[in-house]
Structures are given as structure tokens and as C-alpha cells.
Amino acid sequence: MFLGSEDVQAIVLTAKLAGLVTGILFLVGTPIAWWLAFSRFRWKGAIGAVVSLPLVLPPSVLGFYLLLAMGPEGPIGSITQALGVAGLPFTFGGLVVASVFYSLPFMVQPLQSAFESAGRVPMEVAATLRAHPLDAFRTVMVPLCLPGFLTAGTLTFAHTVGEFGVVLMIGGNLPGISRVASVQIYDYVEGMQYGSAHRLALVLLVSSFAMLMAMHFLGAARKKA
């Protein structure tokens, strides 16, 4: 068999994590990107830098501070305790929260660029026709910025699939709970099981390449249309 049951379990968990994080970031990242594109707030640059921080911050550093924040005495941990929710570290929920922070710029930056390219004019024209802002955004801006949405979704999904440092720091290495594909490959390499590591890595390599090629062909088809 090409992949073992543990490999399949890790791939399914990885896909579940990446899909959930991508969906959450579409909801969270879109308004952030819109605000960064058009706000005139004095400290917008500083807030943009905070959003982009995971691009340059070592994953272990981000994972460490997120682990502290999710701990019993951290701000996130205090909230979860007050709500009667179990602690987030070393759980799948903790992986989701950490991945949302870590992948945020991969969603926000492509959307921000797309919104800035489209400008305010389409929404202003829709407003003159008495369209509700949300309806105008859905029917005007989303189609205009569709390549940006496709790019943001693909990059966010692929980046979440490839996470290692943050997920290992927050989730540990628990089978079926936090052992995603990247951690599984690390386990194989650490145990000198290079054949198993190669097979699982090849699956991730091919799937990542396929996602990027699909994004390329969709963009090319849209330009021709």
C-alpha cells in the first residue's frame, strides 16, 4: 500500500484543518483587507504590519506566544476557562486558532491588493442605484475581485497545509488530534524511515503543485473571458 493508515489519517486531518482555517479567514480576513485598502486611519500602517508579522516572524516565536496566550493564565485561556471550554493547547481547536493567526497575511494581502485595484468607484456607482452595501459588495466587488479571492484562498489553504513549527508548538504530536502531515513527515525522518517520509512528502508536493496550477489556469481562463 502506497500510504499507511497513519498517513491517511494525517492527510485527512491536514485537509480538515486547512479547509476550516481558509473558511474562517475568508470571513475574518475580507473585512480586514477592505479596511486596510480604504481606511484613512493614521495608524493603518502599524496595523497592517501587525497583520503581516507572521510573514517574517519565526514560527516557533509565534507558536510560543500563542501557547502562552492560550494557557490558563493567558488572555485566550482565561476566556475559554470563563466559558467552561477545555484548554486549547494540544487540541485540534488550538491548531485552528493558531493557524488562523499564522495564515492571516496570506488571506489579507491578496484581497487588499484586489480591492485597491478595483477602487471605490464600483461601490459608489452601486450606491447611486440604491444598492445595499452588502448586496453591492456581493454582486459587484466579489466578481471584480474574484482572482484575488481565488489567490487568497489557494495561498491560505496551501500555507496551512505546510505549517510545521506553529502546529508542533501548539498541538504537539497526538495521533488523530494534532499530528498533521508535516509533523508525520518529521516523525518519519526522525525515525530514519525515509521511504515513508518520501511517499507522504510526494503526496503533499503533487497536491500543492496541482493547486497552484489550477489557480494559474483559472486566472488565465478569466483573462481570456
ZAMARGU-4260 file (C-alpha; in steps of 0.2 Angstrom, whole numbers, plus 5000, padded with zeros to 4 digits):
<rodrens>
0) 5000/5000/5000 | 5007/5017/4995 | 5001/5026/5011 | 4998/5018/5028 | 4983/5021/5039
5) 4993/5034/5049 | 4997/5044/5034 | 4979/5044/5028 | 4974/5050/5045 | 4987/5064/5045
10) 4982/5069/5027 | 4963/5070/5032 | 4967/5080/5047 | 4978/5092/5037 | 4964/5094/5024
15) 4951/5097/5038 | 4962/5110/5047 | 4967/5119/5030 | 4949/5120/5024 | 4942/5126/5041
20) 4955/5139/5043 | 4953/5145/5025 | 4934/5147/5028 | 4937/5156/5044 | 4949/5168/5036
25) 4938/5172/5022 | 4925/5178/5035 | 4938/5187/5045 | 4951/5192/5033 | 4939/5200/5020
30) 4934/5215/5031 | 4951/5217/5037 | 4958/5218/5019 | 4944/5230/5015 | 4948/5241/5029
35) 4967/5241/5026 | 4963/5245/5007 | 4952/5260/5010 | 4954/5267/5028 | 4962/5283/5031
40) 4966/5279/5049 | 4983/5287/5055 | 4990/5271/5062 | 4984/5260/5047 | 5002/5256/5043
45) 5006/5249/5060 | 4990/5238/5060 | 4995/5232/5043 | 5012/5227/5049 | 5004/5218/5064
50) 4994/5208/5051 | 5009/5204/5041 | 5020/5200/5055 | 5018/5181/5053 | 5027/5183/5036
55) 5044/5187/5044 | 5042/5181/5062 | 5050/5163/5065 | 5035/5151/5068 | 5042/5145/5084
60) 5042/5163/5091 | 5024/5165/5086 | 5019/5147/5092 | 5027/5151/5109 | 5017/5167/5112
65) 5001/5159/5106 | 5005/5145/5118 | 5006/5157/5132 | 4991/5166/5127 | 4981/5150/5126
70) 4987/5144/5143 | 4977/5145/5159 | 4984/5162/5163 | 4984/5169/5146 | 4970/5181/5139
75) 4963/5167/5127 | 4965/5154/5140 | 4956/5165/5153 | 4941/5167/5141 | 4940/5149/5137
80) 4940/5145/5156 | 4927/5158/5159 | 4916/5150/5146 | 4919/5132/5153 | 4928/5127/5137
85) 4943/5115/5139 | 4960/5122/5136 | 4966/5125/5118 | 4984/5119/5119 | 4987/5101/5112
90) 4969/5101/5104 | 4963/5102/5086 | 4954/5119/5091 | 4970/5126/5097 | 4978/5121/5080
95) 4964/5131/5071 | 4966/5146/5082 | 4985/5146/5079 | 4983/5143/5061 | 4971/5157/5059
100) 4984/5169/5066 | 4998/5161/5056 | 4990/5161/5039 | 4981/5178/5041 | 4993/5188/5029
105) 4991/5175/5016 | 4972/5179/5015 | 4973/5198/5019 | 4987/5204/5007 | 4980/5197/4990
110) 4962/5203/4995 | 4969/5220/5000 | 4978/5221/4983 | 4962/5216/4974 | 4952/5229/4982
115) 4964/5243/4980 | 4965/5238/4961 | 4946/5239/4959 | 4945/5255/4969 | 4929/5263/4977
120) 4921/5268/4961 | 4911/5252/4958 | 4903/5253/4976 | 4899/5271/4973 | 4890/5268/4957
125) 4880/5254/4965 | 4876/5266/4980 | 4869/5278/4967 | 4857/5264/4962 | 4852/5262/4980
130) 4860/5245/4982 | 4863/5240/5000 | 4882/5240/5004 | 4882/5221/5007 | 4872/5217/4991
135) 4884/5229/4981 | 4899/5220/4988 | 4892/5203/4984 | 4886/5207/4967 | 4899/5220/4961
140) 4916/5219/4971 | 4917/5200/4973 | 4915/5196/4954 | 4928/5210/4950 | 4940/5204/4963
145) 4937/5185/4960 | 4955/5182/4955 | 4961/5190/4972 | 4949/5179/4981 | 4955/5163/4972
150) 4973/5168/4975 | 4970/5171/4994 | 4960/5155/4996 | 4973/5145/4987 | 4988/5153/4996
155) 4979/5151/5013 | 4975/5133/5011 | 4992/5128/5004 | 5001/5138/5018 | 4991/5130/5032
160) 4994/5113/5024 | 5013/5116/5025 | 5013/5123/5043 | 5025/5114/5055 | 5033/5125/5068
165) 5017/5133/5075 | 5007/5117/5074 | 5020/5107/5083 | 5022/5120/5097 | 5003/5122/5099
170) 4997/5105/5095 | 5011/5093/5099 | 5011/5076/5091 | 4995/5067/5095 | 4988/5055/5083
175) 4971/5059/5076 | 4971/5076/5086 | 4986/5086/5081 | 4998/5075/5070 | 4996/5084/5053
180) 5005/5078/5038 | 5021/5089/5041 | 5023/5083/5058 | 5021/5065/5052 | 5035/5068/5039
185) 5046/5074/5053 | 5042/5059/5063 | 5047/5048/5049 | 5063/5057/5046 | 5067/5057/5065
190) 5065/5038/5064 | 5075/5037/5048 | 5060/5030/5039 | 5065/5039/5023 | 5054/5029/5012
195) 5038/5033/5021 | 5043/5051/5023 | 5046/5052/5004 | 5029/5044/5000 | 5020/5056/5011
200) 5030/5071/5005 | 5027/5066/4987 | 5008/5067/4990 | 5010/5084/4998 | 5021/5090/4984
205) 5010/5084/4970 | 4994/5091/4978 | 5002/5108/4981 | 5008/5109/4963 | 4991/5104/4957
210) 4983/5118/4967 | 4995/5131/4960 | 4992/5125/4943 | 4973/5126/4945 | 4975/5144/4951
215) 4985/5148/4936 | 4973/5140/4923 | 4958/5148/4932 | 4967/5165/4931 | 4971/5163/4913
220) 4954/5157/4908 | 4946/5173/4917 | 4958/5184/4907 | 4953/5176/4891 | 4935/5178/4895
</rodrens>
